[in-house]
Amino acid sequence: MGSYYAWKSFNEDEDRPEKPRRYGLTEMRSPFYSFLGHDALQETLETMGEFVDGLKFAGGSHSLMPKAFIKEITDLAHRHDVYVSTGDWAEHLLRKGPSSFKQYVEECKNLGFDTIELNASSLKLPEEALLRFVRLIKRSGLKVKPQFAVKFDRSEIPAIGDRAFGAYIAPGQQISEIVEDVDLLIRRAERCLEAGADMIMIDADDVCKYTDDLRTDIIAKIISRLGVEKTMFEAPNSKTSEWFIKRYGPKVNLFVDHSEVMNLECLRGRNSGQNHASVLGSSFFLM
């Protein structure tokens, strides 16, 4: 399919392979911040579908839509070899009990979703419970993408002697003090991957939400431990996208707004025939 684009080729060494890809994924947000109807989405996928790997219904937006409309969107995405992911909505179902969560997973499957995202920060579950949900989703035949933030309630952080792999951590009293702990994020993400998770989503807050305040130390540590192919970062704007591509190459997985898809592809490939000048100064990449 890559040959359809006269100015774009997909080469294993130069850029990244054709779809379906295991890395260098571009996951597109829609709908949520800007609502895309069926016709607008169809036009987007017909013109840029080869560059889009996934479509995410961010913010639980699918919970507000008619099921027939959701099925139209998922069918459309699949015709363009685009997987469809839920946003961080599953945590709301847990208030009704485990049976409701199982029904939610089954309904997502029936509606054509391929991936369920679990926001670990919002779930507020013991680690073993989170792993059970990961396995439950995998048994249903769907992919699972846990999302982690770098900040935790202090009560969630185990004592120094309790950090052994697989150790049971008794839940402590919830307190309002929030602390940063990238090592705990990585440990929990590693356990989710071992339980069958397909990808780890990193919450942009406090990491990469603002280009002028990128936590390059945290990003480097996460990628070093989890691998660039198993992590996905949100790139809220073109400057953040360019930083990731410049630093980690075209194989980095990014979640972007639909308006950023073409710009990101130009950044990834650099073989578009365009003079796609950097939007950043050279000193920015010394960070």
HELIX and SHEET records of a PDB file:
HELIX    1   1 GLY A    2  TYR A    4  5                                   3    
HELIX    2   2 HIS A   38  MET A   48  1                                  11    
HELIX    3   3 GLY A   49  PHE A   51  5                                   3    
HELIX    4   4 ALA A   58  LEU A   64  5                                   7    
HELIX    5   5 LYS A   67  ARG A   79  1                                  13    
HELIX    6   6 ALA A   90  LEU A   93  1                                   4    
HELIX    7   7 LEU A   94  LYS A   96  5                                   3    
HELIX    8   8 PRO A   98  LEU A  111  1                                  14    
HELIX    9   9 ALA A  120  LEU A  123  1                                   4    
HELIX   10  10 GLU A  127  ARG A  139  1                                  13    
HELIX   11  11 ARG A  154  GLU A  156  5                                   3    
HELIX   12  12 ILE A  160  ASP A  162  5                                   3    
HELIX   13  13 VAL A  182  GLU A  194  1                                  13    
HELIX   14  14 THR A  211  ASP A  213  5                                   3    
HELIX   15  15 THR A  216  LEU A  226  1                                  11    
HELIX   16  16 VAL A  228  LYS A  230  5                                   3    
HELIX   17  17 SER A  238  TYR A  248  1                                  11    
HELIX   18  18 HIS A  258  GLU A  260  5                                   3    
HELIX   19  19 VAL A  261  GLY A  269  1                                   9    
HELIX   20  20 SER A  282  LEU A  286  5                                   5    
SHEET    1   A 8 TYR A  83  THR A  86  0                                        
SHEET    2   A 8 GLY A  54  PHE A  57  1                                        
SHEET    3   A 8 THR A  26  ARG A  29  1                                        
SHEET    4   A 8 ASN A 253  ASP A 257  1                                        
SHEET    5   A 8 THR A 231  GLU A 234  1                                        
SHEET    6   A 8 ILE A 200  ILE A 202  1                                        
SHEET    7   A 8 LYS A 143  PHE A 148  1                                        
SHEET    8   A 8 THR A 115  ASN A 119  1                                        
SHEET    1   B 2 LYS A 151  ASP A 153  0                                        
SHEET    2   B 2 ILE A 178  GLU A 180 -1                                        
END                                                                             
